[in-house]
Amino acid sequence: MDLSGSTVLVTGASSGIGRETAIFLSALQAKVVLTGRDAERLERTASILSGVGHKIAPFDLGRTDEIPGWLKRLTLETGPLAGLVHSAGVQTTLPIKFVTQDKAEQLLRVNLLSAIMLMKGFSQRDCHAMDSSVVLLSSIVGIVGRSSTPVYAASKAALIGLMKSLAIDFAPHRIRINCVAPGYVETEMLAEYRELLPAEQFEALEKAHPLGIGAPSDVANAIAFLLAKTGRWITGSTLVVDGGYSAQ
């Protein structure tokens, strides 16, 4: 689990799982490149990282057509990336009767198209190191579904399909790519979800996780395992980290 000398880009690093992952990777001696839209929040994350050599790189991944060029310029400064964690994304409760084309396209752009273009950028010459590793954050909802989240579930299921296809394409270049599919985790996003749901519905959601609601560190541990040499023979896989949610 030692990541000494590795430079790892973490998207969505200003909060939640992305922030916790950045903290844990820095404790494993990685040099972490933090990206997100809010430079001030990225600075706050950077201020609590272990070690030195970290960098913030504010960018709006919604500008999907600019991602490959941005990543090329970034790696000219940081050197080739040994790892990439794509944690940025949005979760919405949106029953199908309320879905509009604009709403669906916006969610798919943030959750899926940004990942596609990040992978295009990462595959460019000199953007990745030998024996590098990518982890995409899917969701248990992308595997088992959940009521009133059809577009979100579709975007997270599509990430798994993207990962499986790219695992084959990337293997000759010694790039591993996997997904982590978390259940519901105590993040700012879940706090908002708690406010939206009636108390009895949220209680039912908690009970659906036999081991209880997870912590961001539970997911960060799984991500680090796949990034480090502990995951050297794993590619094209989805690691479910859901407290038993999908076992029922």
C-alpha positions as CSV (number, residue, x, y, z in Angstrom):
1,M,0.0,0.0,0.0
2,D,3.0,2.3,-0.4
3,L,2.6,5.0,-3.0
4,S,5.9,6.7,-2.6
5,G,7.0,8.5,-5.7
6,S,3.6,8.2,-7.3
7,T,1.7,11.3,-8.6
8,V,-2.1,10.7,-8.4
9,L,-4.9,13.0,-9.8
10,V,-8.1,13.1,-7.7
11,T,-11.2,14.7,-9.1
12,G,-13.9,15.9,-6.8
13,A,-11.2,16.5,-4.2
14,S,-12.9,19.3,-2.4
15,S,-15.4,17.2,-0.5
16,G,-16.7,13.8,0.4
17,I,-15.0,10.6,-0.9
18,G,-12.6,12.6,-3.1
19,R,-11.3,14.6,-0.2
20,E,-10.9,11.6,2.0
21,T,-9.2,9.7,-0.8
22,A,-6.7,12.5,-1.3
23,I,-5.9,12.6,2.5
24,F,-5.3,8.9,2.6
25,L,-3.2,8.8,-0.5
26,S,-1.0,11.5,0.9
27,A,-0.6,9.4,4.0
28,L,0.7,6.6,1.7
29,Q,3.3,9.1,0.4
30,A,1.7,9.9,-2.9
31,K,2.0,13.3,-4.4
32,V,-1.6,14.3,-4.9
33,V,-3.0,16.6,-7.6
34,L,-6.4,18.0,-6.4
35,T,-9.0,19.1,-8.9
36,G,-12.5,20.5,-8.6
37,R,-14.3,23.7,-9.5
38,D,-13.8,25.6,-6.2
39,A,-10.2,26.6,-5.7
40,E,-10.8,27.8,-2.1
41,R,-12.2,24.4,-1.0
42,L,-9.3,22.6,-2.8
43,E,-6.9,24.7,-0.8
44,R,-8.6,23.6,2.4
45,T,-8.1,20.0,1.4
46,A,-4.5,20.6,0.4
47,S,-3.8,22.2,3.8
48,I,-4.5,18.9,5.7
49,L,-2.6,16.5,3.4
50,S,0.5,14.7,4.7
51,G,3.9,15.2,3.1
52,V,4.9,17.7,0.4
53,G,4.7,18.1,-3.4
54,H,0.9,18.3,-3.7
55,K,-0.8,20.6,-6.2
56,I,-4.2,22.1,-6.7
57,A,-5.5,22.3,-10.3
58,P,-9.0,23.9,-10.4
59,F,-11.0,22.9,-13.4
60,D,-14.6,22.5,-14.3
61,L,-15.0,19.0,-15.7
62,G,-18.3,20.0,-17.2
63,R,-16.2,21.6,-20.0
64,T,-15.7,18.1,-21.3
65,D,-14.3,18.9,-24.7
66,E,-11.4,20.8,-23.0
67,I,-10.4,17.9,-20.7
68,P,-7.8,16.2,-22.9
69,G,-5.9,19.4,-23.5
70,W,-6.1,20.5,-19.9
71,L,-4.8,17.1,-18.8
72,K,-1.9,17.3,-21.3
73,R,-0.9,20.8,-19.9
74,L,-1.3,19.6,-16.3
75,T,1.0,16.6,-16.8
76,L,3.7,18.9,-18.4
77,E,3.9,20.4,-14.9
78,T,3.4,17.3,-12.7
79,G,5.0,14.6,-14.8
80,P,3.2,11.5,-15.9
81,L,0.4,10.3,-13.6
82,A,0.8,7.0,-11.8
83,G,-2.9,7.1,-10.8
84,L,-6.2,8.8,-11.4
85,V,-9.2,8.7,-9.2
86,H,-12.4,10.1,-10.8
87,S,-14.6,10.9,-7.8
88,A,-16.4,14.0,-9.2
89,G,-20.1,13.5,-9.9
90,V,-23.6,14.5,-8.9
91,Q,-26.4,12.5,-7.4
92,T,-30.0,13.4,-8.0
93,T,-33.4,12.0,-7.1
94,L,-35.3,12.5,-10.4
95,P,-38.3,10.2,-11.2
96,I,-38.7,9.4,-14.9
97,K,-41.8,11.6,-15.2
98,F,-39.8,14.7,-14.3
99,V,-36.8,13.9,-16.6
100,T,-36.2,16.4,-19.4
101,Q,-33.6,16.1,-22.1
102,D,-31.7,19.0,-20.6
103,K,-31.7,17.5,-17.1
104,A,-30.6,14.1,-18.4
105,E,-27.9,15.5,-20.6
106,Q,-26.5,17.7,-17.8
107,L,-26.3,14.7,-15.4
108,L,-24.8,12.4,-18.0
109,R,-22.2,15.1,-19.0
110,V,-21.0,15.4,-15.4
111,N,-21.1,11.7,-14.4
112,L,-20.3,9.9,-17.7
113,L,-18.9,12.1,-20.5
114,S,-16.3,13.7,-18.2
115,A,-15.0,10.2,-17.4
116,I,-14.8,9.3,-21.1
117,M,-12.8,12.4,-21.9
118,L,-10.6,12.0,-18.8
119,M,-9.7,8.5,-20.1
120,K,-9.0,9.9,-23.5
121,G,-6.7,12.5,-21.9
122,F,-5.0,10.0,-19.6
123,S,-4.2,7.7,-22.5
124,Q,-2.2,10.4,-24.3
125,R,1.5,10.0,-24.6
126,D,3.4,11.2,-21.5
127,C,0.2,11.7,-19.5
128,H,0.5,8.3,-17.7
129,A,3.4,6.5,-16.2
130,M,4.2,2.8,-16.8
131,D,2.1,0.5,-14.6
132,S,-0.4,3.2,-13.8
133,S,-3.9,2.7,-12.3
134,V,-7.3,4.4,-12.8
135,V,-10.3,4.1,-10.4
136,L,-13.7,5.3,-11.4
137,L,-16.3,5.9,-8.8
138,S,-19.5,4.1,-9.8
139,S,-22.3,3.4,-7.3
140,I,-24.2,0.4,-6.0
141,V,-27.2,2.1,-7.6
142,G,-25.6,1.4,-10.9
143,I,-25.6,-2.3,-10.1
144,V,-28.9,-2.9,-8.3
145,G,-30.9,0.2,-9.1
146,R,-33.0,2.4,-6.8
147,S,-36.4,4.0,-7.2
148,S,-36.6,7.5,-8.6
149,T,-32.9,7.6,-9.8
150,P,-33.1,6.2,-13.3
151,V,-30.7,8.7,-15.0
152,Y,-28.2,8.6,-12.1
153,A,-28.3,4.8,-12.1
154,A,-27.8,4.7,-15.8
155,S,-24.7,7.0,-15.6
156,K,-23.1,4.9,-12.9
157,A,-23.9,1.6,-14.7
158,A,-22.3,3.1,-17.9
159,L,-19.1,3.8,-16.0
160,I,-18.8,0.1,-15.3
161,G,-19.2,-0.7,-19.0
162,L,-16.7,2.0,-19.9
163,M,-14.2,0.6,-17.5
164,K,-14.6,-3.0,-18.7
165,S,-14.0,-2.0,-22.3
166,L,-11.0,0.2,-21.5
167,A,-9.4,-2.5,-19.3
168,I,-8.9,-4.5,-22.5
169,D,-7.7,-1.6,-24.6
170,F,-5.4,-0.3,-21.8
171,A,-3.8,-3.6,-20.7
172,P,-1.1,-3.6,-23.4
173,H,0.0,-0.2,-22.2
174,R,0.2,-1.4,-18.6
175,I,-2.7,0.8,-17.4
176,R,-5.1,-0.9,-15.0
177,I,-8.7,0.5,-14.7
178,N,-11.3,-0.6,-12.2
179,C,-14.4,0.8,-10.5
180,V,-15.4,1.1,-6.9
181,A,-19.1,1.0,-6.3
182,P,-20.0,2.4,-2.8
183,G,-23.3,2.2,-1.0
184,Y,-24.5,5.2,0.8
185,V,-21.7,7.0,2.7
186,E,-21.8,9.9,5.2
187,T,-20.9,12.8,3.0
188,E,-22.3,16.3,2.3
189,M,-24.3,14.7,-0.5
190,L,-25.9,12.2,1.9
191,A,-26.7,15.0,4.4
192,E,-28.7,16.8,1.6
193,Y,-30.4,13.5,0.9
194,R,-31.3,13.1,4.5
195,E,-33.0,16.6,4.5
196,L,-35.0,15.7,1.4
197,L,-36.4,12.3,2.6
198,P,-39.1,11.8,5.3
199,A,-37.5,10.4,8.5
200,E,-39.0,6.9,8.0
201,Q,-37.7,6.6,4.5
202,F,-34.1,7.6,5.5
203,E,-34.3,5.1,8.4
204,A,-35.3,2.4,5.9
205,L,-32.3,3.3,3.8
206,E,-30.0,3.0,6.8
207,K,-31.5,-0.4,7.6
208,A,-30.9,-1.6,4.0
209,H,-27.1,-1.5,4.9
210,P,-26.6,-4.4,7.3
211,L,-23.3,-2.9,8.4
212,G,-24.8,0.6,8.6
213,I,-24.0,3.7,6.5
214,G,-20.4,3.8,5.5
215,A,-17.7,6.4,6.0
216,P,-15.7,8.1,3.2
217,S,-12.6,6.4,4.6
218,D,-14.1,3.0,3.9
219,V,-14.2,3.9,0.2
220,A,-10.8,5.6,0.2
221,N,-9.2,2.4,1.6
222,A,-10.6,0.4,-1.3
223,I,-9.5,3.0,-3.9
224,A,-5.9,2.9,-2.5
225,F,-5.8,-0.9,-2.6
226,L,-6.6,-0.8,-6.3
227,L,-4.1,2.1,-7.0
228,A,-1.2,0.5,-5.2
229,K,0.8,-2.6,-6.0
230,T,-1.7,-4.6,-3.9
231,G,-3.9,-4.3,-7.0
232,R,-1.3,-5.1,-9.6
233,W,-3.2,-8.1,-11.0
234,I,-6.7,-6.5,-11.0
235,T,-8.2,-4.8,-13.9
236,G,-11.7,-4.7,-15.4
237,S,-13.3,-5.3,-12.0
238,T,-15.8,-3.5,-9.8
239,L,-15.1,-3.6,-6.1
240,V,-18.4,-3.2,-4.2
241,V,-18.1,-1.3,-0.9
242,D,-21.7,-1.1,0.4
243,G,-22.0,-2.5,3.9
244,G,-24.0,-5.5,2.6
245,Y,-26.6,-3.4,0.7
246,S,-26.4,-5.5,-2.4
247,A,-26.2,-8.8,-0.5
248,Q,-29.9,-8.8,0.3
